[in-house]
Amino acid sequence: MLAAIPSPPTNGFHLGPLFIHFYGLAYVVAISATIALTRRRWRAQGGDPDIVSEGALWAVPAGILGARLYHDVTSWNEVPHNWWGWFAFWQGGLGVWGGIAGGALAGVVFLRRRGVDVARFADAIAPGILLAQAIGRIGNYFNQELFGGPTSLPWALEITPSHRPSGYLAYSTFHPTFLYELVWNLLLAGGLILLGRRREIRPPGLFALYVAGYSAFRIFEELLRVDPSHHFLGLRLNLYVAVALTLVGLAWFAYSQRGELGLGRR
């Protein structure tokens, strides 16, 4: 092994009596970046940028709750055995798809009450969501989680023995799947922005491509990952979700470009 990404020396830092986890800090930065980018994109479309900040007050808490509930349903054995364990997101365990679903549901309710075109707004926020997911994956690095199988590639990630799954204790370097996804999310976000500038895409076509593009990459990622997960017919449960959402996203995009969907048009 000539080179490798070293494991983090710590997963946070002390600020007075408080211990700040890099995982939580990454989420704060991710949410802030999403709001900033979406405000800029929504303003460029003639919308009120304050709508973005106001909507975040609804969507962010709902997204966190949705992410936690998704984790509870798909990884029920990891939920703390007490009455508040299902909600203990500060102890880890957030599912991206649940977060997107929860945030989207709250956002749609808010936008409709404010008379905003939901489909146009969905296209405006799609790159921002990808940016948030990319930044959030940095937190996975500091938690030493969500990595792939053993590898000796130059960009392999060192994992300390205490974070290695059973059956992999003899290996020290693994695929940094968090990094693969981070890079893909940034590329996809840039691609959606360029596509929206150069081609006339019917809303919510960009958001549909976000769903399809992110989920398609998760198929590849789920085939690499070795962290604990529930399986069905020998495959990770999230792999089936990724395949289903890839197909849904592609069908949604094709349907929306025919002008038959019109989600949120008023």
JOKA-V425185 format. One record per pair of residues at least 6 apart in sequence whose C-alpha atoms are under 8 Angstrom apart, sorted by the first residue. I is the first residue (numbers start at 1). J is the second residue. D is the distance in Angstrom with one decimal. If there is no record, write none. Layout:
# JOKA-V425185
I|J|D / I|J|D
This chain:
# JOKA-V425185
1|152|6.2 / 1|153|7.9 / 1|154|7.4 / 2|154|6.8 / 3|154|5.0 / 3|155|6.9 / 3|156|7.7 / 4|153|7.7 / 4|154|5.5 / 4|155|5.2 / 4|156|5.0 / 4|157|5.8 / 4|158|6.6 / 4|173|7.5 / 5|155|6.0 / 5|156|5.9 / 5|157|4.7 / 5|158|6.0 / 6|157|6.3 / 6|158|5.2 / 6|159|7.9 / 7|141|7.9 / 7|142|7.8 / 7|144|7.3 / 7|157|6.8 / 7|158|5.0 / 7|159|5.7 / 7|160|6.9 / 8|141|7.4 / 8|142|5.7 / 8|144|7.8 / 10|142|7.0 / 11|21|5.9 / 11|22|5.7 / 11|23|7.5 / 11|142|4.9 / 11|143|6.0 / 12|19|6.7 / 12|20|5.3 / 12|21|4.2 / 12|22|4.9 / 12|23|7.9 / 12|142|7.9 / 13|19|5.6 / 13|20|5.3 / 13|21|6.7 / 13|22|7.8 / 14|20|6.0 / 22|139|5.8 / 22|142|6.6 / 23|136|7.4 / 23|138|7.4 / 23|139|3.9 / 23|140|6.6 / 23|142|6.8 / 23|143|7.0 / 24|139|7.2 / 25|139|7.8 / 26|135|6.2 / 26|136|5.3 / 26|137|7.9 / 26|138|6.6 / 26|139|5.6 / 27|132|7.6 / 27|135|7.3 / 27|136|5.4 / 27|139|7.7 / 29|132|8.0 / 29|135|7.3 / 30|131|7.0 / 30|132|4.2 / 30|133|7.1 / 30|134|7.9 / 30|135|5.4 / 30|136|6.0 / 31|60|7.9 / 31|132|6.0 / 33|128|7.3 / 33|131|7.3 / 33|132|6.7 / 34|125|7.7 / 34|128|4.4 / 34|129|6.2 / 34|131|6.5 / 34|132|5.8 / 35|52|6.5 / 35|53|6.5 / 35|56|7.5 / 35|128|7.3 / 37|125|8.0 / 37|128|5.9 / 38|49|8.0 / 38|52|6.9 / 38|124|6.1 / 38|125|5.3 / 38|128|6.0 / 39|49|4.7 / 39|50|7.4 / 39|52|5.9 / 39|53|7.7 / 40|49|7.1 / 41|124|5.8 / 41|125|7.8 / 42|48|7.0 / 42|49|6.0 / 42|52|7.9 / 42|121|7.2 / 42|124|5.9 / 43|49|5.4 / 55|107|6.1 / 55|110|6.4 / 55|111|7.4 / 56|107|7.8 / 58|103|7.6 / 58|106|5.9 / 58|107|6.6 / 58|110|7.3 / 59|102|7.3 / 59|103|4.2 / 59|104|6.7 / 59|105|7.8 / 59|106|5.2 / 59|107|5.3 / 60|103|6.1 / 61|103|7.6 / 62|99|7.5 / 62|102|5.1 / 62|103|5.1 / 62|106|6.3 / 63|98|7.2 / 63|99|4.1 / 63|100|6.1 / 63|101|7.0 / 63|102|4.5 / 63|103|4.0 / 63|104|7.6 / 64|89|7.9 / 64|94|7.5 / 64|99|5.7 / 64|102|7.6 / 64|103|7.8 / 65|87|7.5 / 65|99|7.1 / 65|102|7.0 / 66|95|7.9 / 66|98|4.6 / 66|99|4.7 / 66|100|7.5 / 66|101|6.7 / 66|102|4.5 / 66|103|7.4 / 67|94|4.7 / 67|95|4.5 / 67|96|5.9 / 67|97|6.8 / 67|98|4.2 / 67|99|3.9 / 67|100|7.5 / 67|102|7.3 / 68|86|7.4 / 68|87|6.6 / 68|88|7.9 / 68|89|6.1 / 68|93|6.3 / 68|94|4.8 / 68|95|6.4 / 68|98|7.2 / 68|99|7.6 / 69|86|7.2 / 69|87|7.7 / 69|94|7.9 / 69|95|7.9 / 69|98|6.9 / 70|94|7.2 / 70|95|5.5 / 70|97|7.4 / 70|98|4.9 / 70|99|7.8 / 71|93|5.8 / 71|94|5.5 / 71|95|5.2 / 71|98|7.7 / 72|78|7.7 / 72|79|6.3 / 72|86|6.3 / 72|93|7.9 / 74|230|7.1 / 74|237|7.6 / 75|229|6.9 / 75|230|6.8 / 79|85|5.8 / 79|86|6.0 / 80|86|7.1 / 80|88|7.8 / 108|118|6.5 / 111|117|7.3 / 111|118|6.4 / 112|118|7.1 / 112|264|7.7 / 116|264|7.9 / 117|264|5.2 / 117|265|5.6 / 117|266|6.6 / 118|263|6.8 / 118|264|4.4 / 118|265|7.0 / 119|203|5.1 / 119|204|4.7 / 119|262|7.2 / 119|263|5.5 / 119|264|5.2 / 119|265|6.8 / 120|203|5.3 / 120|204|6.2 / 122|203|7.6 / 122|204|6.1 / 122|206|7.8 / 122|207|5.8 / 123|203|6.2 / 123|204|5.5 / 123|205|6.9 / 123|206|5.1 / 123|207|5.0 / 125|207|7.9 / 126|189|7.5 / 126|192|8.0 / 126|206|6.8 / 126|207|5.3 / 126|210|6.3 / 127|188|7.7 / 127|189|4.4 / 127|190|7.2 / 127|192|6.5 / 127|193|6.8 / 127|210|7.8 / 128|189|7.3 / 130|185|5.3 / 130|186|6.7 / 130|188|7.5 / 130|189|5.8 / 130|210|7.9 / 131|185|6.7 / 131|186|6.1 / 131|189|6.7 / 133|182|7.3 / 133|185|7.1 / 134|181|7.0 / 134|182|4.3 / 134|183|7.2 / 134|185|5.7 / 134|186|6.5 / 135|182|7.1 / 137|178|5.6 / 137|179|7.3 / 137|181|7.7 / 137|182|6.2 / 138|178|7.4 / 138|179|7.8 / 138|182|7.9 / 140|146|6.6 / 140|178|6.7 / 141|178|6.9 / 144|159|6.5 / 144|163|6.5 / 145|163|7.4 / 145|227|7.2 / 146|176|7.9 / 146|177|6.6 / 146|178|6.3 / 146|225|6.6 / 146|226|7.7 / 146|227|5.9 / 147|174|6.5 / 147|175|5.8 / 147|176|5.2 / 147|177|5.0 / 147|178|6.4 / 147|224|7.9 / 147|225|5.5 / 147|226|6.6 / 147|227|6.6 / 148|174|5.7 / 148|175|4.5 / 148|176|6.2 / 148|177|5.7 / 148|221|7.8 / 148|224|4.8 / 148|225|3.8 / 148|226|5.3 / 148|227|7.4 / 149|174|5.3 / 149|175|5.7 / 149|224|5.9 / 149|225|6.0 / 149|226|5.7 / 150|168|7.9 / 150|171|6.4 / 150|172|7.5 / 150|173|5.7 / 150|174|4.1 / 150|175|6.3 / 151|173|6.0 / 151|174|5.1 / 151|175|6.0 / 152|173|6.7 / 152|174|7.5 / 155|175|7.8 / 155|176|7.6 / 156|173|5.5 / 156|174|5.4 / 156|175|5.4 / 156|176|6.3 / 157|173|5.1 / 157|174|5.1 / 157|175|6.1 / 157|176|5.5 / 158|172|5.7 / 158|173|4.4 / 158|174|6.5 / 159|172|5.8 / 159|173|6.1 / 159|174|7.2 / 160|172|7.1 / 161|169|6.2 / 161|172|7.5 / 165|226|7.4 / 165|227|6.3 / 165|228|7.1 / 175|224|7.6 / 177|221|6.4 / 177|224|7.5 / 177|225|7.1 / 181|217|7.5 / 181|218|8.0 / 181|221|7.7 / 184|217|7.7 / 185|214|7.1 / 188|210|7.6 / 188|213|7.2 / 188|214|7.9 / 192|206|6.4 / 192|209|7.9 / 192|210|7.7 / 196|206|7.3 / 201|257|7.1 / 202|256|6.5 / 202|257|5.6 / 202|259|7.2 / 203|256|7.0 / 203|257|8.0 / 203|262|7.4 / 203|263|8.0 / 204|253|7.6 / 204|256|6.8 / 204|262|7.9 / 204|263|7.3 / 205|252|7.6 / 205|253|5.0 / 205|256|6.1 / 205|257|6.8 / 206|253|7.7 / 208|249|4.8 / 208|250|6.8 / 208|252|5.9 / 208|253|5.2 / 209|249|6.1 / 209|250|6.7 / 209|253|6.4 / 210|249|7.6 / 211|245|6.7 / 211|246|6.7 / 211|249|5.2 / 212|245|6.3 / 212|246|4.2 / 212|247|6.8 / 212|248|7.1 / 212|249|4.3 / 212|250|5.7 / 213|246|7.0 / 213|249|8.0 / 214|246|7.9 / 215|242|4.8 / 215|243|6.9 / 215|245|6.0 / 215|246|5.2 / 216|242|6.5 / 216|243|6.9 / 216|246|5.5 / 218|239|7.3 / 218|242|5.9 / 219|239|5.6 / 219|242|5.7 / 219|243|6.5 / 222|236|7.0 / 222|238|7.0 / 222|239|5.8 / 223|239|7.6 / 229|236|6.3 / 229|237|7.3 / 230|236|6.0 / 230|237|5.9 / 231|237|5.1 / 255|261|6.5 / 256|262|6.9
